[in-house]
Amino acid sequence: MFFKNKHVITSMIVAPILAIMSYFAVDYYVAEVPHKAKDGQLYKMLAKSNCRWESGHCDLVNGDLELLVTSDTQQYGNNHFRLKSETPLQEVKFALVSEQGAHSQPELMSLVEAGNQLWQSSLVDVRRSDYLQFVISVSGSIFYAEVPAIFTYQDKDY
């Protein structure tokens, strides 16, 4: 008897349609519009989920700029970190800090191969609780990231 009422039937059809329309309308009005990086501006890199567990590598992303950070030994201790990019980079700076948000004096990473796409840090003593800070210069724009060093180790069980 309840489902024979025309108002109930109409509301069951219209309500999902309105919900879907409002979802897309809110996204249209609230979403950030992507824009091209401007010279001299600072942009934060997004650390993917593999940076938060013992994966052996860390992916950093901001728009078209994608970076892969790995460790040479994939063990904690004395490590060289490598940063690889498909986009040529102008300069890469790196720092190891003991707590998140700590101030540091970054040092330059050295270029490993021609093309400005593979960079390597100096030898650093990494602990599981440390954080890595990166400052990357690309086409006049500056990108930065801070990630936990836990990704350094690669757990073979995964």
N, C-alpha and C positions, 0 to 999 in steps of 0.2 A: 504494500500500500504506500509506503514511504517513497519508493522509487518510481511510483506512477505519477507523482506530482511533477508538473512541467517546470516549476521553479528549481527544484532539486536537480533535475536532469540538466537544465541549462547551466546551473552553477558548477556542476561537475565537469562540464565541457569547457566553460569559459575560464575557470580558475587556473588550470594548468597553462593555458595559452597566455594569460596575463602574467603568470610567474616567469615563464620563459622570456616574454617581451621585457619585463622589468630587469631581468638578469642582464640582458644585452644592453639595455638603455643605461643602467648604472655603469657598466664597463665602458661604454662609449663616452660618458660624461666625466668619469673619475680617473680612468687609466692615463698613465703618463705617456705622452707622445714621444717616441724615439727621435733623437736629433743627433746630428753629426757633432763629434767632439771638436771643441774650439781650442785654438792654440793657447797654451799657458794655463788652462783650466785643470782642476783636479777631479779625477773620477775614481770611484771605488770599484774594485774588482769583486765579483761574486765568487766565493769559495764553494765549490760543489761538495756534495756529501762525502765523497771519498777522502776529503781533507780531514774529516773528523774521526776516522778509524784507521786501523793499521792496514792500509791498502797498498803501500809502496809507492804511491803517486798522488798528486793533488792537482786538480783542474781548476784554473781561475778563468772567469769569463766576464766580459763586458761588451755587449753587442757583437761585433765581428772579431774582436780581439780575444783569442783563446790561447791560454798558456798552460803548459804541462810542467810541473815541478816534480823532480825525482831525486833520489839519493843514490850515490854510487854504490854503497854497500848494502843498503836496505836493512841496516842494523843501527842501534843507538850507539853513540860514541863519536869517533872521528869520521866526519863525513864531508864530502863535497856535494853541494846541491847543484843540480842542473836545471835550467829553465829553457824550455823549447817553445818556439812560436812559429806559426805559419806566416805571420806578418813580420817584416824586418823591424827590429827595435833599435832605437838610437843609443840608449843607455839603460843599464839595469843596476840598481843598488839593492843591497841586502843587509839585514841585521838579524841577529839572534838575541832574544830577550828572555828573561826568566819568568815574566808575568805579562798577562795580556794588557795592552795599552801603555806599557812602559816606554819611556823615552829612550832613544838609542842614537848612536852615531853610525849611520849606514856606511858600508864600504862598497866599492865598485865590484861588480862581477866581471870576470874576464870573458872575452869573446873566444869561443872554442873553434868555430869554423866560419869561413867566409859566408856572407849573406845576412849577417846580423840576426840569425835565428836560433842559435844555440849558445847559451851563456853558462858559466860555471863559477861557483863561489870559491873562496879560499877554504882551507881545511878548518872546520869548526867542531867543537865538542858538543854534541846534541844529546839532550835528555828528553824523555817522554813528556815532561811537563813544560818544556820550552815553547816559545812562539817564534815564528819566522815573520819578518816584515820585509815587504818588497816595495820598491818604487821603480816604476818602469816608464821610460820616456819613449813615446811613439808619435812621430810626425808633429812635434811641438806640444802635444798634450801629455799630461802626467797621470798615470794610473797607479794606484796603491792597493796593497792588500796586507792583512795580518791573518796568519793561519796557525793553528796548533801544530807542533812538530810530531804529533803522534803518527801521522801518515808516513813518516820516515821508515818505520819498520814495516816489513811485509809479512803478515801472518799467513803462513802456508796452508792453514786450514780452510781458507776461503776459496 
